[in-house]
Amino acid sequence: MKLHTFLIGAALAAAVPSLALAQDRAPRTVKLTTGEQVTGKVIQQTDTKIVVDSAGFGTVTIDRAKVAEVIGPTGQAEAYTVVGEPGVFGTDILAGYSKVFEFGLNGQSGNSETINLNAGLTFTQESKQFRTQFGANYFLSVSDGDKVRNEVNVLGNRDWFFADNDRFFIFATAGYQLNEFTSWYQRVYGYAGPGYDFVKEPNWTLTGRLGIGAAQDFGNEATDDFRIEAFLGVDTKYDIDALQSITFSSYLYPSLEDIADGRWVNTVAYVADINRAKGIALKLGGSNEYLFRTLDDSNHNTWKYFANVLVKF
């Protein structure tokens, strides 16, 4: 699969209708119920939060319930308007979604020639009614002209919040994996169930999910397998300050037919803004997928490490 074809296809598949946009990004003053205020460009407003790019404090996320009023550039209080992210290339495509492209490239030359490439796209959107995330990434490693890694991951998730409780939700998630150098080769999967936001603060979130679904491995007759699985997942994000954050996720997929057929995926990442005005950041991290059972008891772990540049667009 060509990298550029994969990335374009992922972007088109994720395109959906958007929230209406307000293009005026002049500085505004957000007054809080505590009497404090933050002045800067309002870069996003949803039903639950306002995000302000402030010269003094950096990017500040404010709980909507704590906002008393927003003072516009004319000095008058403004009516609340949902301000989403602009679409790509001046269109409405993916408008209302936060959009991030990331890429990393490294290699070595000497006794052997090695090139490692990874790239990805992530789209996120959140409102009082739902939360959506869609992502795709690609990993390629070539050593002395031979591929030693060729991997594609596509994952989409949506959470639907209850009308009378913004912490409980129902989720549905689905994904596709291709890994040329594993026993299972290709996999599709999907799960659904309840979830809960244990922590929902401006600088820290902690979310749990419990569901049931199925996975199908194919592409290798020796390991083709359909199984019913449970899903237990934890996601957390902590903002160290206005410029740095840490994320961690842990997903367990035990087979309900044979517990020895399960898998466990863990990912951790550190993100630091390099140029906030241009939406450029650095991402460092890694992930591991552990298979409880493998063909001929081969390596149970698949490790990935990355040092990527992120571009928000």
NORLIN-V593954 format. One record per residue. N is the residue number from 1. RES is the residue in one letter. PSI is psi in radians with two decimals (NA if undefined). BURIAL is # if it has 9 or more other C-alpha atoms within 8 Angstrom, else .. Layout:
N,RES,PSI,BURIAL
N,RES,PSI,BURIAL
This chain:
1,M,2.18,.
2,K,2.44,.
3,L,-0.79,.
4,H,-0.60,.
5,T,-0.71,.
6,F,-0.80,#
7,L,-0.73,#
8,I,-0.74,.
9,G,-0.67,.
10,A,-0.71,#
11,A,-0.75,#
12,L,-0.66,.
13,A,-0.48,.
14,A,-0.16,#
15,A,2.27,.
16,V,2.90,.
17,P,2.71,.
18,S,3.02,#
19,L,2.69,#
20,A,2.57,#
21,L,2.64,#
22,A,2.06,#
23,Q,-0.26,.
24,D,1.97,.
25,R,0.48,.
26,A,2.64,.
27,P,2.49,#
28,R,2.83,#
29,T,2.11,#
30,V,2.00,#
31,K,2.29,#
32,L,2.83,#
33,T,-0.30,.
34,T,-0.13,.
35,G,-0.22,.
36,E,2.88,.
37,Q,2.64,.
38,V,2.24,#
39,T,2.33,#
40,G,-2.99,#
41,K,2.19,#
42,V,1.92,#
43,I,-0.26,#
44,Q,2.41,#
45,Q,2.26,#
46,T,-3.04,#
47,D,-0.30,.
48,T,-0.27,#
49,K,2.81,#
50,I,2.29,#
51,V,2.17,#
52,V,2.32,#
53,D,1.72,#
54,S,2.37,#
55,A,-0.56,.
56,G,-0.55,.
57,F,-0.04,.
58,G,-2.66,#
59,T,2.08,#
60,V,2.23,#
61,T,2.16,#
62,I,2.28,#
63,D,2.24,#
64,R,-0.60,#
65,A,-0.31,.
66,K,0.06,#
67,V,2.18,#
68,A,-0.82,.
69,E,2.84,#
70,V,2.12,#
71,I,2.14,#
72,G,3.13,#
73,P,-0.32,.
74,T,-0.07,.
75,G,0.05,.
76,Q,2.60,.
77,A,2.42,.
78,E,2.60,.
79,A,2.55,.
80,Y,2.25,.
81,T,2.28,.
82,V,2.11,#
83,V,1.90,#
84,G,-3.14,#
85,E,2.51,#
86,P,2.77,#
87,G,3.05,#
88,V,2.48,#
89,F,0.59,.
90,G,0.22,.
91,T,-3.13,.
92,D,0.02,#
93,I,2.15,#
94,L,0.31,#
95,A,2.47,#
96,G,-0.15,#
97,Y,2.44,#
98,S,2.30,#
99,K,2.24,#
100,V,2.26,#
101,F,2.34,#
102,E,2.60,#
103,F,2.65,#
104,G,2.51,#
105,L,2.24,#
106,N,2.87,.
107,G,3.09,.
108,Q,2.67,.
109,S,2.36,.
110,G,-2.08,.
111,N,-0.41,.
112,S,2.74,.
113,E,2.13,#
114,T,2.35,#
115,I,2.27,#
116,N,2.24,#
117,L,2.40,#
118,N,2.58,#
119,A,2.68,#
120,G,2.81,#
121,L,2.44,#
122,T,2.32,#
123,F,2.27,#
124,T,2.60,#
125,Q,2.46,#
126,E,2.42,#
127,S,-3.06,#
128,K,-0.44,#
129,Q,-0.59,#
130,F,2.94,#
131,R,2.25,#
132,T,2.43,#
133,Q,2.32,#
134,F,2.32,#
135,G,2.70,#
136,A,2.45,#
137,N,2.82,#
138,Y,2.34,#
139,F,2.31,#
140,L,2.27,#
141,S,2.32,#
142,V,2.24,#
143,S,2.08,#
144,D,0.69,.
145,G,-0.07,.
146,D,2.38,.
147,K,2.30,#
148,V,-0.14,#
149,R,2.32,#
150,N,1.78,#
151,E,2.36,#
152,V,2.36,#
153,N,2.27,#
154,V,2.26,#
155,L,2.32,#
156,G,2.48,#
157,N,2.46,#
158,R,2.37,#
159,D,2.30,#
160,W,2.05,#
161,F,2.59,#
162,F,2.53,#
163,A,-0.59,.
164,D,0.14,.
165,N,2.03,.
166,D,0.21,#
167,R,-0.63,#
168,F,2.49,#
169,F,2.88,#
170,I,2.35,#
171,F,2.72,#
172,A,2.30,#
173,T,2.56,#
174,A,2.65,#
175,G,2.96,#
176,Y,2.41,#
177,Q,2.47,#
178,L,2.18,#
179,N,1.83,#
180,E,-0.40,#
181,F,0.70,.
182,T,2.92,.
183,S,-0.47,.
184,W,-0.36,#
185,Y,-1.13,#
186,Q,2.64,#
187,R,2.42,#
188,V,2.59,#
189,Y,2.79,#
190,G,2.54,#
191,Y,2.76,#
192,A,2.70,#
193,G,-2.96,#
194,P,2.75,#
195,G,2.92,#
196,Y,2.36,#
197,D,1.73,#
198,F,-0.65,#
199,V,2.29,.
200,K,1.12,#
201,E,2.77,.
202,P,-0.56,.
203,N,0.02,#
204,W,2.26,#
205,T,2.52,#
206,L,2.05,#
207,T,2.42,#
208,G,2.58,#
209,R,2.51,#
210,L,2.09,#
211,G,-3.08,#
212,I,2.58,#
213,G,-2.62,#
214,A,2.76,#
215,A,2.53,#
216,Q,2.07,#
217,D,2.45,#
218,F,2.93,#
219,G,-0.20,.
220,N,1.94,#
221,E,-0.52,.
222,A,-0.39,.
223,T,0.11,#
224,D,2.25,#
225,D,2.35,.
226,F,2.32,.
227,R,2.60,#
228,I,2.26,#
229,E,2.67,#
230,A,2.88,#
231,F,2.19,#
232,L,2.10,#
233,G,2.54,#
234,V,2.28,#
235,D,2.41,#
236,T,2.58,#
237,K,2.33,#
238,Y,2.16,#
239,D,1.95,#
240,I,-0.79,#
241,D,-2.86,.
242,A,-0.30,#
243,L,-0.22,#
244,Q,2.53,#
245,S,2.75,#
246,I,2.36,#
247,T,2.61,#
248,F,2.42,#
249,S,2.55,#
250,S,2.07,#
251,Y,2.17,#
252,L,2.28,#
253,Y,1.36,#
254,P,2.36,#
255,S,2.35,#
256,L,-0.17,#
257,E,-0.62,.
258,D,1.90,.
259,I,-0.43,.
260,A,-0.15,.
261,D,0.18,#
262,G,3.05,#
263,R,2.78,#
264,W,2.15,#
265,V,2.21,#
266,N,2.40,#
267,T,2.37,#
268,V,2.50,#
269,A,2.57,#
270,Y,2.26,#
271,V,2.30,#
272,A,2.25,#
273,D,2.31,#
274,I,-0.82,.
275,N,1.64,.
276,R,-0.63,.
277,A,-0.59,.
278,K,0.04,.
279,G,0.59,#
280,I,2.31,#
281,A,2.90,#
282,L,2.37,#
283,K,2.19,#
284,L,2.42,#
285,G,-2.91,#
286,G,2.95,#
287,S,2.78,#
288,N,2.34,#
289,E,2.11,#
290,Y,2.15,#
291,L,2.19,#
292,F,-0.56,#
293,R,2.40,#
294,T,2.84,#
295,L,2.21,.
296,D,0.46,.
297,D,0.71,.
298,S,-3.03,.
299,N,2.23,.
300,H,-0.31,#
301,N,2.41,.
302,T,1.89,.
303,W,2.49,.
304,K,2.38,.
305,Y,2.59,.
306,F,2.56,#
307,A,1.72,#
308,N,2.69,#
309,V,2.29,#
310,L,2.40,#
311,V,2.04,#
312,K,2.25,#
313,F,NA,.
